Amino acid sequence: MTLAPPHGLFTARTWRFPVASPARIHNAAHGGTDNYQLDREALAALEQTAPGFTELLRTTRDWHVRVVRRLATSGIDQFLDLAAGLPHARDNTHQIAQRHNRDATITVLG
């Protein structure tokens, strides 16, 4: 299985075939709604190939939430979100930071 689109898939005018997206696969792992059947199938294939893959994605997200919360409650008020893509199924960086530090600003790149 590959996540890379087949050669010639994209043209100047059309996208002819759906391709699984890492961002949507991640969204599916967290129970989000911004994914397609193709993404859920790719997640299932990844889970079959690497048992525990879905739990790993969830665990790393939980770590991210804890780190942002800790930084925000420690007075950090500037955050740079480099992994911005699809809205997350759960808290996004800016939501976590601003919940714990009203003065927090988040610059989103990506």
C-alpha positions in Angstrom: 0.0 0.0 0.0 1.2 3.5 -0.8 -0.1 6.9 0.1 1.5 8.4 -3.0 -0.9 9.3 -5.8 -0.5 7.3 -9.0 1.6 9.0 -11.8 -0.6 11.2 -13.9 -3.4 11.4 -11.3 -3.4 15.2 -11.1 -3.9 17.3 -14.2 -4.2 21.0 -14.6 -8.0 20.7 -14.6 -9.1 17.7 -12.6 -8.4 15.3 -9.9 -9.5 11.9 -11.3 -9.1 9.5 -8.4 -9.3 9.8 -4.6 -6.1 9.3 -2.7 -5.7 8.6 1.0 -4.4 11.7 2.9 -2.1 11.4 5.9 -4.1 14.3 7.6 -7.4 12.6 7.0 -6.0 9.3 8.2 -4.9 11.0 11.4 -8.4 12.5 11.6 -10.0 9.1 11.2 -7.8 7.7 14.0 -9.2 10.2 16.4 -12.8 9.6 15.4 -13.1 12.8 13.4 -15.5 13.5 10.6 -13.1 15.1 8.1 -12.1 11.8 6.3 -13.4 9.5 3.7 -13.9 5.7 3.4 -10.6 5.5 1.5 -8.8 7.1 4.5 -10.4 4.7 7.0 -9.4 1.8 4.8 -5.8 3.1 4.7 -5.9 3.4 8.5 -7.1 -0.2 8.8 -4.3 -1.4 6.5 -1.7 0.5 8.5 -3.1 -0.9 11.7 -3.0 -4.4 10.3 0.6 -3.9 9.1 1.7 -2.2 12.3 -0.5 -3.2 15.2 -0.9 -0.4 17.7 -0.5 2.3 15.0 -3.9 3.9 15.8 -3.1 4.0 19.5 0.3 5.5 18.7 -1.4 8.4 16.9 -3.8 8.9 19.8 -0.9 8.8 22.4 1.2 11.3 20.5 -1.9 13.6 20.3 -2.5 13.3 24.0 1.2 14.2 24.6 0.7 17.3 22.4 -2.3 18.4 24.4 -0.4 18.0 27.7 2.6 19.9 26.5 0.6 22.8 25.2 -1.5 22.9 28.4 1.7 22.9 30.5 3.4 25.6 28.5 0.3 27.8 28.5 -0.3 27.4 32.3 3.4 28.3 32.8 3.0 31.7 31.2 4.1 31.0 27.6 1.9 33.1 25.4 3.4 32.6 21.9 2.9 29.4 20.0 3.9 28.4 16.5 1.7 25.6 15.1 3.7 23.9 12.3 1.5 20.9 11.9 -1.7 22.7 11.0 -3.8 20.9 8.5 -7.3 19.7 9.0 -9.0 20.8 12.1 -8.4 18.1 14.7 -11.2 15.9 16.0 -10.3 17.1 19.5 -8.7 20.3 20.8 -6.6 22.2 18.4 -3.4 24.0 19.6 -4.9 27.4 19.7 -7.9 26.1 21.7 -5.8 24.4 24.3 -3.4 27.4 24.7 -6.1 30.0 24.9 -8.2 28.0 27.3 -5.3 28.1 29.8 -3.8 31.4 28.9 -6.2 34.1 27.4 -3.2 36.1 26.2 -1.8 33.3 24.1 -1.3 34.0 20.4 -0.8 31.2 17.9 0.8 31.6 14.5 -0.3 28.8 12.1 2.0 27.7 9.4 1.0 24.9 7.1 
